């Protein structure tokens, strides 16, 4: 066991952790020249196209140092704030972390939050300054920033370059000499932590685990403690580029397990695996519970695909444990699911993965957050409002509380003004302003979560010319003056377009929504009024004009009463049509409501 090292790589988005992981793999000979490609561990098409890591990937390397052979288990993690849950899982399975900082961009918000996560779990941190070969790199200054953040010595910061492979040998040496070996007891009963799982249509669910105590052998009877179900370990092995079956995996090591389980819901990430005959009494405390931040409805385009969508979502949840969903139904869209996401990018990625991996075309409703409503009758009992249609009547409401977050934004000193005005426009209150260096400022705001759900991140990047990094964590609920804005099409409310909005912004947002929908809804044979309403009060209206057939074309000249008769007849038909006609809402209309500022 003393020759095993488990470590993960943490960094802000785009600081080069996947590229550095590639260099470590090629330097240790884990990959051959034929297998090499950029961002080797990002195996999803979506990750490659966008250049981001969505899932944490585990891989094992062998390295000989001073004549002894070491086994290194590397877990590459995502950098985007929406996937911080993946990071917390990787950290739970490791003893050390490589903290990578871009020599051109210095320390960003996500670097700090991931670092705190690692320090809370007592991981050994190895600071690495990446991209030192860039012309715009500023190694001395950024090294000082790292020293100030970690309290280490300047000579402990390893200079490296993921592109050229410079410094990789020093990193491997630091991993072996600084990161402690895992401490576990091979003679104790089996105790292993599940940190990831993936669905394979041929072999069922593949479970990735880290053994804390004992060992897991092929053919052994094992028990999953959360569900109390028993299985046989059909195959165990280690994760190289391909899976390599082994007779057993001992304490301290990381591996995969195949039990032939076909039902996705039977395996919980964070669960403990133990021996069926000699079970351990202690469950492992895994990682933090996932807290969905943003809720949206996902519906199949064709109602008959509902069951297929359910099984797709279960398989996706296996691969992405931060997705939470419950069934719901909508008058406009039929049966679907209310899903919880960690942020807007997460929502977008899930929607794309459903389309690509499972061929499911889905409609996503307006995202919102979870509120607490209190009625006059029971002012102490909160009613959970995940969907705007759950909000009680305005006359019965005592108060509504919405979730607030503490947002930390790191930006250049030049952009403090625009960033502040954006946050204040989003009902934020500044609580702290801290100059990290004369050039870089950390701003802390208390803001309502609902305001950052829509377009906050994009607009923050715009006002700071891409130089702001953003991170947040929830701080509880506060009472706010919120109203439900309903959209009525042809006099009937469309529940999927309802939104809970702060009373001060309700009028302008209602007006913008009506204008946007007027552009997107195709014209019919009758006039379609689009109205925004708060309760019974209409606050805005737009009309999609009717397409008209020229019924008077055949009357050229002649008596005017002939034309009038035809027009009256047409008018009567239009009136009847409007009463029975229903309006199809295109998919873009649901998404366009998010982009009101465009």
C-alpha positions as CSV (number, residue, x, y, z in Angstrom):
1,X,0.0,0.0,0.0
2,X,2.9,2.4,0.6
3,X,3.4,2.5,-3.2
4,X,-0.1,3.8,-4.0
5,X,-0.8,7.5,-4.4
6,X,-4.4,8.8,-5.0
7,X,-4.6,12.4,-6.2
8,X,-7.0,14.7,-8.1
9,X,-6.4,17.8,-10.2
10,X,-8.3,21.0,-9.3
11,X,-8.3,24.3,-11.1
12,X,-10.5,27.0,-12.5
13,X,-12.0,26.4,-15.9
14,X,-9.4,26.6,-18.8
15,X,-6.3,26.6,-16.6
16,X,-5.0,23.5,-18.5
17,X,-5.7,20.6,-16.1
18,X,-6.8,18.1,-18.8
19,X,-3.8,19.0,-20.9
20,X,-1.4,18.5,-18.0
21,X,-3.1,15.2,-17.3
22,X,-2.3,14.1,-20.9
23,X,1.4,14.9,-20.3
24,X,1.4,12.9,-17.1
25,X,-0.1,9.9,-18.9
26,X,2.4,10.0,-21.8
27,X,5.4,10.6,-19.5
28,X,4.5,7.5,-17.3
29,X,4.0,5.5,-20.5
30,X,0.3,4.8,-19.7
31,X,-0.6,5.8,-23.3
32,X,1.2,4.9,-26.5
33,X,1.9,7.4,-29.2
34,X,-0.9,5.9,-31.2
35,X,-3.5,6.4,-28.5
36,X,-2.5,10.0,-27.7
37,X,-4.9,12.8,-28.5
38,X,-5.5,16.2,-26.8
39,X,-7.7,16.0,-23.7
40,X,-7.5,12.3,-23.7
41,X,-9.6,11.8,-20.6
42,X,-12.5,13.9,-22.0
43,X,-14.2,11.1,-23.8
44,X,-17.6,12.7,-24.4
45,X,-18.1,14.4,-27.8
46,X,-19.7,17.3,-25.9
47,X,-16.6,17.8,-23.7
48,X,-14.3,17.9,-26.7
49,X,-16.5,20.3,-28.7
50,X,-16.8,22.8,-25.9
51,X,-13.3,22.3,-24.5
52,X,-14.6,21.7,-21.0
53,X,-14.5,18.8,-18.6
54,X,-18.0,17.7,-17.5
55,X,-17.3,14.5,-15.6
56,X,-14.4,13.5,-13.4
57,X,-12.3,10.8,-15.0
58,X,-10.2,8.2,-13.1
59,X,-7.1,6.6,-14.6
60,X,-4.2,4.6,-13.2
61,X,-0.5,5.1,-14.0
62,X,2.6,3.2,-13.1
63,X,5.8,5.1,-12.5
64,X,9.3,3.9,-11.3
65,X,10.9,6.4,-8.9
66,X,14.3,5.7,-7.4
67,X,14.1,2.0,-8.4
68,X,10.7,1.4,-6.8
69,X,7.4,1.0,-8.7
70,X,4.6,3.3,-7.7
71,X,0.9,3.1,-8.7
72,X,-0.7,6.6,-9.2
73,X,-4.4,7.0,-9.4
74,X,-5.3,10.3,-11.0
75,X,-8.8,11.8,-11.1
76,X,-9.2,14.7,-13.5
77,X,-12.0,17.1,-12.4
78,X,-14.2,19.7,-14.0
79,X,-13.4,23.4,-13.4
80,X,-16.8,25.0,-14.0
81,X,-18.8,26.1,-11.0
82,X,-21.8,24.1,-12.1
83,X,-19.9,20.8,-11.7
84,X,-18.4,21.4,-8.3
85,X,-20.3,18.3,-7.1
86,X,-18.1,16.2,-9.3
87,X,-15.1,17.8,-7.6
88,X,-16.3,17.1,-4.1
89,X,-16.7,13.4,-5.1
90,X,-13.1,13.2,-6.5
91,X,-11.7,14.9,-3.4
92,X,-13.4,12.3,-1.1
93,X,-11.5,9.5,-2.9
94,X,-8.1,11.1,-2.7
95,X,-5.3,12.0,-0.3
96,X,-3.7,14.8,-2.3
97,X,-4.6,17.4,-4.9
98,X,-2.6,19.2,-7.6
99,X,-3.8,22.8,-7.5
100,X,-3.1,24.2,-11.0
101,X,-3.0,28.0,-11.6
102,X,-2.6,29.6,-15.0
103,X,0.6,31.8,-15.1
104,X,-1.2,34.2,-17.4
105,X,-4.6,34.5,-15.6
106,X,-3.5,34.0,-11.9
107,X,-5.9,32.9,-9.2
108,X,-9.6,32.8,-10.1
109,X,-12.8,32.4,-8.0
110,X,-13.2,28.6,-8.7
111,X,-9.5,28.0,-7.8
112,X,-10.2,29.3,-4.3
113,X,-13.5,27.5,-3.7
114,X,-12.0,24.1,-4.9
115,X,-9.0,24.7,-2.7
116,X,-11.1,25.2,0.4
117,X,-13.0,22.1,-0.5
118,X,-9.7,20.2,-0.6
119,X,-8.4,21.7,2.6
120,X,-11.6,20.8,4.5
121,X,-10.9,17.2,3.6
122,X,-7.3,17.4,4.8
123,X,-5.7,16.8,1.4
124,X,-2.1,17.5,0.8
125,X,-1.9,20.4,-1.8
126,X,0.8,20.6,-4.4
127,X,0.7,24.0,-6.1
128,X,1.6,24.0,-9.8
129,X,2.1,27.1,-12.0
130,X,0.9,26.0,-15.5
131,X,1.4,27.6,-18.9
132,X,4.8,29.3,-18.0
133,X,5.8,29.1,-21.6
134,X,3.2,31.6,-22.7
135,X,4.5,35.1,-23.8
136,X,1.8,36.7,-21.6
137,X,2.8,34.5,-18.5
138,X,3.8,36.4,-15.4
139,X,5.3,33.6,-13.2
140,X,6.9,35.8,-10.4
141,X,3.8,37.7,-9.7
142,X,1.5,34.7,-9.8
143,X,3.9,32.7,-7.6
144,X,3.6,35.4,-5.0
145,X,-0.3,35.2,-5.2
146,X,-0.1,31.4,-4.7
147,X,2.3,31.8,-1.7
148,X,-0.1,34.4,-0.2
149,X,-3.1,32.0,-0.7
150,X,-1.5,28.8,0.6
151,X,1.1,30.1,3.0
152,X,3.8,27.9,1.3
153,X,7.3,28.8,0.2
154,X,7.9,30.1,-3.3
155,X,10.3,27.2,-4.1
156,X,7.5,24.7,-3.4
157,X,5.5,26.0,-6.4
158,X,6.3,23.8,-9.4
159,X,6.6,25.5,-12.7
160,X,5.2,23.5,-15.6
161,X,3.7,23.6,-19.1
162,X,1.0,21.3,-20.2
163,X,1.7,22.1,-23.8
164,X,5.5,21.3,-23.9
165,X,5.6,18.8,-21.0
166,X,8.1,21.0,-19.1
167,X,8.1,20.2,-15.3
168,X,6.2,17.0,-15.5
169,X,9.0,15.0,-13.9
170,X,9.0,17.4,-10.9
171,X,5.3,17.0,-10.5
172,X,5.5,13.2,-10.4
173,X,8.4,13.5,-7.9
174,X,6.2,15.8,-5.7
175,X,3.3,13.4,-5.9
176,X,5.4,10.5,-4.7
177,X,7.3,12.4,-2.0
178,X,4.6,14.8,-0.6
179,X,1.2,13.0,-1.0
180,X,0.8,10.5,1.9
181,X,0.1,6.9,1.1
182,X,-3.5,5.8,1.8
183,X,-3.9,4.4,5.3
184,X,-6.2,1.4,5.5
185,X,-6.1,-2.1,6.9
186,X,-6.2,-5.0,4.5
187,X,-7.3,-7.4,7.3
188,X,-10.4,-5.5,8.3
189,X,-13.8,-6.2,6.6
190,X,-14.2,-4.8,3.2
191,X,-15.2,-1.1,3.1
192,X,-15.2,0.7,-0.2
193,X,-16.6,4.1,-1.3
194,X,-18.5,4.4,-4.6
195,X,-17.5,7.7,-6.3
196,X,-18.9,7.3,-9.7
197,X,-20.8,4.9,-12.0
198,X,-21.7,4.6,-15.6
199,X,-24.3,2.6,-17.6
200,X,-23.1,0.2,-20.2
201,X,-25.9,-1.3,-22.3
202,X,-24.1,-4.7,-22.6
203,X,-22.7,-5.2,-19.1
204,X,-25.1,-3.2,-17.0
205,X,-23.9,-0.7,-14.4
206,X,-20.2,-0.3,-14.0
207,X,-19.3,1.1,-10.5
208,X,-16.1,3.0,-9.8
209,X,-14.9,2.7,-6.2
210,X,-12.0,3.4,-3.8
211,X,-11.2,0.6,-1.3
212,X,-10.7,2.1,2.2
213,X,-10.2,-1.2,4.2
214,X,-10.0,-4.9,3.3
215,X,-10.0,-6.2,-0.3
216,X,-12.6,-7.0,-3.0
217,X,-12.1,-10.2,-4.9
218,X,-13.6,-11.5,-8.1
219,X,-16.6,-13.8,-7.4
220,X,-17.0,-12.4,-3.9
221,X,-20.6,-11.9,-2.4
222,X,-20.9,-8.1,-1.7
223,X,-23.5,-5.9,-0.2
224,X,-24.4,-2.2,-1.0
225,X,-25.2,-0.6,2.4
226,X,-27.6,2.1,1.2
227,X,-30.0,-0.4,-0.4
228,X,-29.0,-3.5,1.6
229,X,-28.9,-5.6,-1.6
230,X,-26.5,-8.4,-2.2
231,X,-24.6,-9.0,-5.5
232,X,-21.7,-11.1,-6.8
233,X,-18.6,-9.3,-8.0
234,X,-18.5,-10.7,-11.5
235,X,-15.5,-8.7,-12.5
236,X,-13.2,-6.3,-10.7
237,X,-10.2,-4.4,-12.1
238,X,-8.3,-1.2,-12.5
239,X,-8.9,1.7,-14.8
240,X,-6.3,2.3,-17.4
241,X,-7.3,3.6,-20.8
242,X,-9.3,0.4,-21.0
243,X,-10.5,-1.6,-18.1
244,X,-8.0,-4.2,-17.0
245,X,-9.6,-7.2,-15.0
246,X,-7.7,-8.2,-11.8
247,X,-8.3,-11.1,-9.4
248,X,-8.6,-8.6,-6.5
249,X,-8.3,-4.9,-5.5
250,X,-6.7,-4.2,-2.1
251,X,-7.1,-1.4,0.4
252,X,-6.0,2.1,-0.8
253,X,-6.6,1.3,-4.5
254,X,-9.1,2.5,-7.0
255,X,-11.0,0.2,-9.4
256,X,-14.2,-0.7,-11.2
257,X,-16.8,-3.4,-10.4
258,X,-19.3,-5.1,-12.6
259,X,-22.1,-7.0,-10.9
260,X,-24.6,-7.3,-13.8
261,X,-27.0,-4.9,-12.2
262,X,-29.3,-3.5,-14.9
263,X,-31.5,-1.2,-12.8
264,X,-29.9,2.2,-12.5
265,X,-31.6,3.2,-9.3
266,X,-30.1,0.3,-7.3
267,X,-26.6,2.0,-7.1
268,X,-26.2,5.2,-5.2
269,X,-23.0,7.3,-5.6
270,X,-21.5,7.8,-2.2
271,X,-22.6,4.4,-0.9
272,X,-20.4,1.9,0.9
273,X,-19.7,-1.5,-0.6
274,X,-19.0,-4.3,2.0
275,X,-18.7,-8.0,2.3
276,X,-22.0,-9.9,2.5
277,X,-20.7,-12.5,5.0
278,X,-18.5,-10.3,7.2
279,X,-20.0,-6.7,6.8
280,X,-18.3,-3.6,8.2
281,X,-20.3,-1.7,10.8
282,X,-19.2,1.7,9.7
283,X,-20.5,3.4,6.6
284,X,-18.1,5.9,5.0
285,X,-19.1,9.5,5.2
286,X,-19.0,10.3,1.5
287,X,-19.1,13.8,0.1
288,X,-21.6,16.7,0.5
289,X,-25.2,16.1,-0.5
290,X,-26.1,17.6,-3.9
291,X,-28.1,20.8,-3.6
292,X,-29.9,21.6,-6.9
293,X,-30.0,25.3,-7.5
294,X,-32.1,25.7,-10.6
295,X,-35.4,23.8,-11.4
296,X,-36.9,23.4,-14.9
297,X,-39.5,21.1,-16.5
298,X,-38.3,18.6,-19.1
299,X,-41.1,17.2,-21.3
300,X,-41.0,14.8,-24.3
301,X,-42.1,16.4,-27.5
302,X,-44.3,13.4,-28.1
303,X,-46.3,12.4,-25.0
304,X,-45.9,8.7,-25.9
305,X,-42.2,9.0,-25.2
306,X,-42.7,9.6,-21.5
307,X,-41.6,6.2,-20.3
308,X,-38.6,6.2,-22.7
309,X,-37.6,9.7,-21.3
310,X,-37.9,8.3,-17.7
311,X,-35.4,5.4,-18.4
312,X,-33.1,7.8,-20.3
313,X,-33.1,10.2,-17.2
314,X,-32.3,7.3,-14.9
315,X,-29.3,6.2,-16.9
316,X,-28.1,9.8,-17.1
317,X,-28.5,10.2,-13.4
318,X,-26.2,7.2,-12.9
319,X,-23.5,9.0,-14.8
320,X,-24.3,12.4,-13.3
321,X,-25.5,12.0,-9.7
322,X,-26.2,15.8,-9.4
323,X,-29.3,15.5,-11.6
324,X,-32.5,15.3,-9.5
325,X,-35.9,14.7,-11.0
326,X,-39.6,14.0,-10.0
327,X,-42.5,13.4,-12.3
328,X,-45.0,16.3,-13.0
329,X,-47.7,17.2,-15.5
330,X,-48.5,20.4,-17.3
331,X,-51.8,21.4,-19.0
332,X,-49.8,22.7,-22.0
333,X,-47.2,20.0,-22.3
334,X,-48.6,16.8,-20.9
335,X,-46.5,14.5,-18.7
336,X,-42.8,15.2,-18.0
337,X,-40.3,15.8,-15.1
338,X,-39.4,18.5,-12.8
339,X,-35.6,18.5,-12.7
340,X,-33.1,20.1,-10.4
341,X,-29.8,21.3,-11.8
342,X,-26.7,22.9,-10.3
343,X,-26.8,25.8,-12.8
344,X,-27.7,26.9,-16.3
345,X,-24.7,25.3,-18.0
346,X,-25.6,22.0,-16.3
347,X,-29.2,22.3,-17.7
348,X,-27.9,23.0,-21.2
349,X,-25.5,20.0,-21.0
350,X,-28.2,17.6,-19.7
351,X,-30.5,18.7,-22.5
352,X,-27.8,18.1,-25.1
353,X,-26.8,14.7,-23.6
354,X,-30.4,13.5,-23.7
355,X,-30.5,14.4,-27.4
356,X,-27.2,12.9,-28.3
357,X,-26.9,9.8,-26.1
358,X,-30.5,8.8,-26.0
359,X,-32.1,10.4,-29.1
360,X,-34.7,12.2,-26.9
361,X,-35.9,15.5,-28.2
362,X,-37.2,17.4,-25.2
363,X,-38.9,20.7,-24.4
364,X,-37.4,22.6,-21.5
365,X,-39.6,25.1,-19.6
366,X,-38.4,28.4,-18.0
367,X,-35.9,27.6,-15.2
368,X,-36.7,28.9,-11.8
369,X,-35.5,28.3,-8.2
370,X,-37.2,26.8,-5.2
371,X,-39.2,29.3,-3.0
372,X,-41.0,29.0,0.4
373,X,-44.5,30.5,0.5
374,X,-46.4,31.2,3.8
375,X,-50.2,31.7,3.9
376,X,-52.1,34.0,6.2
377,X,-53.8,31.0,7.7
378,X,-50.5,29.2,8.6
379,X,-47.8,31.9,8.8
380,X,-45.3,29.4,10.2
381,X,-45.7,26.5,7.9
382,X,-43.7,26.9,4.6
383,X,-45.1,25.6,1.3
384,X,-42.4,24.5,-1.0
385,X,-42.8,26.2,-4.4
386,X,-40.7,24.5,-7.1
387,X,-43.1,25.4,-9.9
388,X,-44.8,28.8,-10.2
389,X,-48.2,27.1,-10.5
390,X,-47.8,25.8,-6.9
391,X,-47.9,29.4,-5.5
392,X,-51.1,30.1,-3.6
393,X,-53.5,32.9,-4.6
394,X,-52.1,36.4,-4.1
395,X,-54.9,37.2,-1.5
396,X,-53.9,34.2,0.7
397,X,-50.1,34.8,0.7
398,X,-48.6,36.2,3.9
399,X,-45.0,36.3,2.5
400,X,-42.7,34.5,0.1
401,X,-39.1,33.7,0.9
402,X,-36.5,33.2,-1.8
403,X,-33.0,31.6,-1.6
404,X,-30.0,34.0,-1.4
405,X,-26.4,33.2,-2.3
406,X,-23.0,34.7,-1.3
407,X,-21.4,35.5,-4.7
408,X,-17.6,35.9,-4.9
409,X,-16.4,37.7,-8.1
410,X,-12.7,38.2,-8.8
411,X,-12.0,40.8,-11.6
412,X,-9.5,43.4,-12.7
413,X,-9.6,46.7,-11.0
414,X,-10.7,48.5,-14.2
415,X,-14.0,46.6,-14.3
416,X,-15.2,47.1,-10.7
417,X,-17.7,49.8,-11.7
418,X,-19.6,47.8,-14.5
419,X,-19.5,44.6,-12.3
420,X,-21.0,46.4,-9.3
421,X,-23.8,48.1,-11.4
422,X,-24.7,44.7,-12.9
423,X,-24.9,43.1,-9.5
424,X,-27.0,46.0,-8.0
425,X,-29.3,45.8,-11.0
426,X,-29.8,42.1,-10.1
427,X,-30.8,43.1,-6.6
428,X,-27.4,42.3,-5.1
429,X,-25.9,44.0,-2.0
430,X,-22.2,44.4,-1.7
431,X,-20.8,43.0,1.5
432,X,-17.0,43.1,0.9
433,X,-14.4,44.5,-1.4
434,X,-10.9,43.1,-1.1
435,X,-7.9,44.0,-3.2
436,X,-5.9,40.8,-3.7
437,X,-3.2,42.8,-5.6
438,X,-3.3,46.4,-6.9
439,X,-4.7,44.9,-10.2
440,X,-7.2,42.3,-8.9
441,X,-10.2,42.8,-6.7
442,X,-12.5,40.3,-5.0
443,X,-16.1,41.5,-4.6
444,X,-18.5,39.7,-2.4
445,X,-22.3,40.2,-2.8
446,X,-25.4,38.8,-1.3
447,X,-27.8,38.2,-4.1
448,X,-31.1,36.3,-4.8
449,X,-30.4,33.1,-6.6
450,X,-33.2,33.6,-9.1
451,X,-31.5,36.7,-10.5
452,X,-28.3,34.8,-11.5
453,X,-30.3,31.9,-13.0
454,X,-31.0,33.5,-16.4
455,X,-28.2,35.5,-18.1
456,X,-26.1,36.7,-15.2
457,X,-23.0,34.7,-16.1
458,X,-23.0,35.8,-19.8
459,X,-23.5,39.4,-18.9
460,X,-20.8,39.3,-16.3
461,X,-18.3,38.0,-18.9
462,X,-19.5,40.8,-21.3
463,X,-19.1,43.7,-18.8
464,X,-15.7,42.5,-17.7
465,X,-14.5,41.6,-21.2
466,X,-14.1,38.0,-20.0
467,X,-11.9,38.9,-17.0
468,X,-14.3,38.1,-14.2
469,X,-14.5,34.7,-12.5
470,X,-17.6,33.8,-10.4
471,X,-18.3,31.4,-7.6
472,X,-21.2,31.1,-5.2
473,X,-22.7,29.2,-2.3
474,X,-26.2,29.3,-0.7
475,X,-26.7,31.3,2.5
476,X,-30.4,30.6,3.2
477,X,-33.8,32.2,2.6
478,X,-35.0,35.8,2.9
479,X,-38.4,37.3,2.5
480,X,-39.0,39.1,-0.8
481,X,-41.9,40.7,-2.6
482,X,-42.5,38.2,-5.4
483,X,-45.4,37.9,-7.8
484,X,-46.4,35.3,-10.3
485,X,-46.6,36.5,-13.9
486,X,-48.8,34.3,-16.1
487,X,-48.8,34.4,-19.9
488,X,-52.2,33.9,-21.5
489,X,-52.4,32.9,-25.2
490,X,-55.8,33.4,-26.7
491,X,-57.2,33.8,-23.2
492,X,-55.9,30.5,-21.7
493,X,-52.9,30.6,-19.4
494,X,-49.8,28.6,-20.5
495,X,-48.5,27.1,-17.2
496,X,-45.1,26.3,-18.7
497,X,-44.4,30.0,-19.3
498,X,-45.3,31.2,-15.8
499,X,-42.6,32.8,-13.8
500,X,-42.1,34.1,-10.3
501,X,-40.6,37.6,-10.5
502,X,-39.8,40.4,-8.1
503,X,-42.7,42.9,-8.0
504,X,-40.5,45.8,-9.2
505,X,-39.4,44.0,-12.4
506,X,-42.7,42.3,-13.1
507,X,-44.1,44.9,-15.5
508,X,-41.0,45.3,-17.6
509,X,-40.4,41.5,-17.8
510,X,-44.1,40.8,-18.6
511,X,-43.9,43.4,-21.5
512,X,-40.7,41.9,-22.8
513,X,-42.1,38.4,-22.7
514,X,-45.2,39.4,-24.7
515,X,-43.0,41.2,-27.3
516,X,-40.7,38.2,-27.7
517,X,-43.6,35.7,-28.0
518,X,-45.3,37.9,-30.7
519,X,-42.2,37.5,-32.8
520,X,-42.0,33.7,-32.3
521,X,-45.5,32.5,-32.5
522,X,-46.5,31.7,-36.1
523,X,-49.6,33.5,-37.5
524,X,-52.8,31.6,-37.6
525,X,-56.2,32.1,-39.4
526,X,-57.3,34.2,-36.4
527,X,-56.0,37.0,-34.1
528,X,-54.0,35.7,-31.1
529,X,-53.9,38.0,-28.1
530,X,-50.8,37.4,-26.0
531,X,-51.2,38.8,-22.4
532,X,-49.1,39.0,-19.3
533,X,-51.1,39.0,-16.1
534,X,-50.5,39.2,-12.3
535,X,-53.5,37.4,-10.8
536,X,-56.5,38.8,-12.6
537,X,-54.8,42.1,-13.6
538,X,-53.5,42.2,-17.2
539,X,-50.2,44.2,-17.3
540,X,-49.3,43.9,-21.0
541,X,-50.8,42.8,-24.3
542,X,-49.5,42.1,-27.8
543,X,-51.5,40.6,-30.8
544,X,-50.4,38.2,-33.5
545,X,-52.4,39.4,-36.5
546,X,-54.5,36.9,-38.4
547,X,-53.6,35.7,-41.9
548,X,-56.6,36.6,-44.1
549,X,-57.7,35.1,-47.3
550,X,-58.9,37.7,-49.8
551,X,-62.5,36.6,-50.1
552,X,-63.5,39.7,-52.2
553,X,-61.1,38.9,-55.0
554,X,-63.9,37.6,-57.3
555,X,-66.0,40.8,-56.8
556,X,-64.4,43.3,-59.1
557,X,-66.8,46.2,-59.3
558,X,-70.5,45.6,-58.6
559,X,-72.5,46.4,-55.6
560,X,-70.6,47.1,-52.2
561,X,-73.2,44.9,-50.4
562,X,-71.9,41.8,-52.1
563,X,-68.4,42.5,-50.7
564,X,-69.8,43.3,-47.3
565,X,-71.8,40.1,-47.2
566,X,-68.6,38.0,-47.9
567,X,-66.5,39.9,-45.3
568,X,-69.2,39.5,-42.7
569,X,-69.3,35.8,-43.4
570,X,-65.5,35.6,-43.0
571,X,-65.7,37.6,-39.8
572,X,-68.2,35.2,-38.3
573,X,-66.0,32.2,-39.2
574,X,-62.9,33.9,-37.7
575,X,-64.8,34.5,-34.4
576,X,-65.8,30.9,-34.2
577,X,-62.3,29.7,-35.1
578,X,-60.8,31.8,-32.3
579,X,-63.1,30.1,-29.8
580,X,-62.1,26.6,-30.9
581,X,-58.6,27.2,-32.2
582,X,-55.6,26.3,-30.1
583,X,-52.2,27.8,-30.6
584,X,-49.0,25.7,-31.1
585,X,-46.1,27.1,-29.2
586,X,-42.7,26.5,-30.9
587,X,-39.8,25.1,-28.8
588,X,-37.8,28.4,-29.2
589,X,-40.5,30.3,-27.4
590,X,-39.8,28.5,-24.1
591,X,-36.0,29.1,-24.4
592,X,-36.4,32.7,-25.7
593,X,-37.9,33.8,-22.5
594,X,-34.4,33.3,-20.9
595,X,-32.8,35.6,-23.4
596,X,-34.9,38.7,-22.8
597,X,-32.0,41.1,-22.9
598,X,-30.8,40.1,-26.4
